[in-house]
Amino acid sequence: MIRIRKALPSDAGELSRISRESLADHWSEEAFLSHLEGADSIILLAEDSCTAGFICASKEGETLYIESIAVSSEYRRQGTGAQLVSALHRMHPECDTVLDVRTSNSSAISFYEHLGFERLCIRRRMYSSPAEDGITMKMKCLH
Ligand SMILES: CC(C)(COP(=O)(O)OP(=O)(O)OC[C@H]1O[C@@H](n2cnc3c(N)ncnc32)[C@H](O)[C@@H]1OP(=O)(O)O)[C@@H](O)C(=O)NCCC(=O)NCCS
């Protein structure tokens, strides 16, 4: 059974492995360690017998910004990503949640729309390697 917990510095290697396997804009172990040190940074991890996925976010005022989320391919379409977003919301139910996603990432866009995120705007060429537009999406707070 999947359990969600806060990530620890000792998880940085596994987080980086899943990020590298799943994302064009992946984070190194050092990037995860640095994020873990941030006062307004949140990293939640999903695990059963091994690490299944993670969500990284930062809180600015009344807004949570999802910076990265990934689930290992063998754990996808089993509700793990939804559990990670839900656990983040439970930590800060007073916050709206915002994120950016590559326009080509149709599976992630479907995932976010399934969870109730709405498209706010297109941000031209916000990504590099490869260069691509981003879509900003937002979910209003649960209150
Ligand atoms: C996006 C991601 C985190 C979703 O994680 P997940 O654990 O597979 O998602 P869930 O199982 O919680 O999916 C919940 C719902 O979202 C939608 N959804 C999820 N993946 C989808 C896909 N590939 N295609 C269409 N809809 C999808 C479905 O409605 C799904 O419900 P269902 O399985 O009952 O139909 C995962 O696919 C992933 O790690 N992708 C690679 C990394 C990435 O692109 N991250 C986002 C960067 S912005």
PDBQT file of the ligand as one rigid body, heavy atoms in Angstrom, charges set to zero:
ROOT
HETATM    1  C1  LIG A 201       1.599  12.894 -14.552  1.00  0.00    +0.000 C 
HETATM    2  C2  LIG A 201       1.860  11.766 -13.544  1.00  0.00    +0.000 C 
HETATM    3  C3  LIG A 201       2.558  12.331 -12.304  1.00  0.00    +0.000 C 
HETATM    4  C4  LIG A 201       0.502  11.159 -13.123  1.00  0.00    +0.000 C 
HETATM    5  O1  LIG A 201       0.737  10.204 -12.089  1.00  0.00    +0.000 OA
HETATM    6  P1  LIG A 201      -0.189   8.880 -11.919  1.00  0.00    +0.000 P 
HETATM    7  O2  LIG A 201       0.123   8.287 -10.607  1.00  0.00    +0.000 OA
HETATM    8  O3  LIG A 201      -0.042   8.005 -13.110  1.00  0.00    +0.000 OA
HETATM    9  O4  LIG A 201      -1.649   9.532 -11.934  1.00  0.00    +0.000 OA
HETATM   10  P2  LIG A 201      -2.994   8.906 -11.304  1.00  0.00    +0.000 P 
HETATM   11  O5  LIG A 201      -2.965   7.422 -11.386  1.00  0.00    +0.000 OA
HETATM   12  O6  LIG A 201      -3.199   9.500  -9.963  1.00  0.00    +0.000 OA
HETATM   13  O7  LIG A 201      -4.073   9.480 -12.340  1.00  0.00    +0.000 OA
HETATM   14  C5  LIG A 201      -5.291  10.092 -11.936  1.00  0.00    +0.000 C 
HETATM   15  C6  LIG A 201      -6.093  10.400 -13.183  1.00  0.00    +0.000 C 
HETATM   16  O8  LIG A 201      -5.392  11.355 -14.004  1.00  0.00    +0.000 OA
HETATM   17  C7  LIG A 201      -5.624  11.045 -15.401  1.00  0.00    +0.000 C 
HETATM   18  N1  LIG A 201      -4.384  10.569 -16.013  1.00  0.00    +0.000 N 
HETATM   19  C8  LIG A 201      -3.239  10.177 -15.404  1.00  0.00    +0.000 A 
HETATM   20  N2  LIG A 201      -2.319   9.800 -16.306  1.00  0.00    +0.000 NA
HETATM   21  C9  LIG A 201      -2.902   9.951 -17.511  1.00  0.00    +0.000 A 
HETATM   22  C10 LIG A 201      -2.457   9.696 -18.846  1.00  0.00    +0.000 A 
HETATM   23  N3  LIG A 201      -1.226   9.215 -19.111  1.00  0.00    +0.000 N 
HETATM   24  N4  LIG A 201      -3.312   9.944 -19.874  1.00  0.00    +0.000 NA
HETATM   25  C11 LIG A 201      -4.560  10.431 -19.647  1.00  0.00    +0.000 A 
HETATM   26  N5  LIG A 201      -5.048  10.671 -18.389  1.00  0.00    +0.000 NA
HETATM   27  C12 LIG A 201      -4.221  10.435 -17.344  1.00  0.00    +0.000 A 
HETATM   28  C13 LIG A 201      -6.646   9.918 -15.411  1.00  0.00    +0.000 C 
HETATM   29  O9  LIG A 201      -7.947  10.496 -15.407  1.00  0.00    +0.000 OA
HETATM   30  C14 LIG A 201      -6.351   9.222 -14.089  1.00  0.00    +0.000 C 
HETATM   31  O10 LIG A 201      -7.454   8.469 -13.595  1.00  0.00    +0.000 OA
HETATM   32  P3  LIG A 201      -7.707   6.967 -14.169  1.00  0.00    +0.000 P 
HETATM   33  O11 LIG A 201      -6.393   6.237 -14.137  1.00  0.00    +0.000 OA
HETATM   34  O12 LIG A 201      -8.719   6.408 -13.213  1.00  0.00    +0.000 OA
HETATM   35  O13 LIG A 201      -8.235   7.128 -15.568  1.00  0.00    +0.000 OA
HETATM   36  C15 LIG A 201       2.707  10.616 -14.198  1.00  0.00    +0.000 C 
HETATM   37  O14 LIG A 201       2.105  10.243 -15.425  1.00  0.00    +0.000 OA
HETATM   38  C16 LIG A 201       4.146  10.982 -14.460  1.00  0.00    +0.000 C 
HETATM   39  O15 LIG A 201       5.014  10.835 -13.586  1.00  0.00    +0.000 OA
HETATM   40  N6  LIG A 201       4.449  11.450 -15.680  1.00  0.00    +0.000 N 
HETATM   41  C17 LIG A 201       5.841  11.787 -16.059  1.00  0.00    +0.000 C 
HETATM   42  C18 LIG A 201       6.318  13.035 -15.348  1.00  0.00    +0.000 C 
HETATM   43  C19 LIG A 201       5.479  14.252 -15.712  1.00  0.00    +0.000 C 
HETATM   44  O16 LIG A 201       5.107  14.450 -16.859  1.00  0.00    +0.000 OA
HETATM   45  N7  LIG A 201       5.201  15.080 -14.673  1.00  0.00    +0.000 N 
HETATM   46  C20 LIG A 201       4.446  16.312 -14.855  1.00  0.00    +0.000 C 
HETATM   47  C21 LIG A 201       5.344  17.435 -15.254  1.00  0.00    +0.000 C 
HETATM   48  S1  LIG A 201       4.441  18.974 -15.337  1.00  0.00    +0.000 SA
ENDROOT
TORSDOF 0
